[in-house]
Amino acid sequence: MYTNILLSTDGSDIAKKGVQHGIALAKALNAKVTVITVTEPLPVDYGTGLASGWIPTQEEVDRFDAASKKLAGKILDEARSTAEQIGLTAELLHVPNAHPATAIIETAKSRGCDLIVMASHGRRGLRKLFLGSQTSEVLVDGSVPVLVVH
């Protein structure tokens, strides 16, 4: 049925459940697995009206990018370990400085994935009480079936 599954994670506990479920499903179906984590760009406030805003220095951007890369590595290492525990090899992908839903949809298309597995919500403040904004966008804008795990 599914032969190429994309698993999305932000490292949150609920996303880890999604990864575990997706890996178990891939093992049962003998499917290829890619695990993706997306880190958003550093927010910049150019200011409006009388507000002065904030534009980061190159040093601040570099520190942010290094921290994002380190976090993504930790998240993907954990996913790799989960896959290896059941004898599955997963391809790991970090997409930096991108909008998560867009990167997930584009990756699924470009890699020929026939299923996306993702959590019902991630780490996004009050919005975590509802279906996650990234999950909602992938469901609405994507053309690949999505399995939502909660």
N, C-alpha and C positions, 0 to 999 in steps of 0.2 A: 504494500500500500504506500508507505512513505519510505523513500530511499536516501534522502538527503535532508537532514533536519538542522535548523539553525536554532540554537539556544541563546537567549539573551539574558544577561545578568548585570546588575549593578553592585553585587556583593551583599545586598541586604539579606536578611534571614528568609524573607518570602521568595526572593529571587533564587536563593540557594535551593529551596524546595523545588522551584521550577527546573533548575539544572538537574537535580537528582531525578526528578520525574522524567525529564527529557532524555537523560542518559539511559535510564532503565528502559524506556520505550525504544530508543535506538538499538539497544542490545537485543531486545526481544524481536525487533524487525530486521536486525542485521543491517541497519542503516548507517550511513556516513553522518558524522556529527561535526558541526562547527560551533564553537562557543564564542560569542561576541560580547564585548563590553565597550561602551561608548562613553567618552568623557567630553563634557561640554567645554566650550571656550571660556576663558576668564571674562566675567561680565565687565563691561566698560560703561561708565555713566558719563556721557558727554555734557550733561547738564541741560536744563531747560529754563528759559526765561531768566530769572535772577539767580538761580542756583548755579554754582560753579562746576559741579560734576567732578569726576575723577577719571583720569587716564593713566593706566599703569606704565611704569618705566619698563624698559627692555629687561632689566634685571628681575622685576616682579613677574613679568610674563614668563621668563625662563624658569624661575622658581616654581611657578604654578604648573608649567608644562612638565617639569621634572617630578613634582609631587603627583600629578595626574598619571604619569607613566608608571611611577612606583606603585600607586594604588591599583592601577589596571593590572600590573604584573602579579600582584598579590591575589587579586580576584581570579585571574586566569589560572594561576598555579593551583589554587584551591579547586577549580573546576577540573583541571587536568588530574589532580589526585583523586577526585571523585570518580572520574571515568576509569582511571587505571585500577581502582579497587575492584571493579567488576570486569576488568579485562578489555576495556574499550579504549581506543585511541581517538582523541578529539583534536581537531585543528583549532587553534586559539587565535583570536583576532582582537586587537585593540584598535578602535577608530578614535583618534584624538580630535579635539576641537570641532565637534560635529553635534548636530541636533540628533538625539538618540533615535526617535521614531524614524526619521528620514534615513539615517545610516542603517538601521535594521532592515527597512524595506528595500533599500538599494542593494545591500549585501545579499539579501535573500534572492533578489532578481539576478544579480551578477553571478552568483554561485550556483544558480539553478536549484535552490532549495524548494522542496515541496511541502514543508511544514515549518512554522515558527512556533517555538515553545517559549512562553514568557510568563512572568508573574502577574498577578492581578494588579499589583501596585508596587512601587519601590519606595524610595526615601524622598518624599516631596511634601513635607509639611502637612497642612490640613487636608490636602488633596489625597493623602494616603488613605483616608477614610472611605473614599469612593474608588471606582475602577480607575487605575492610574492613568494619568494624562498621556504618557507614552504608549501604554497598552491600547488606550482608546484610539489614538492616532494610527497605530499599526492596524488595528481592526478596521478602521474606516478607510484609510488611504491605501492599504496594501492589497495585493492581488493573490497572495499566498495564504492558504488556510492557517489559522492561528489557534493554538491550544493554550488556554489561559489557566494557570495553576494558582490556587489560593490556599 
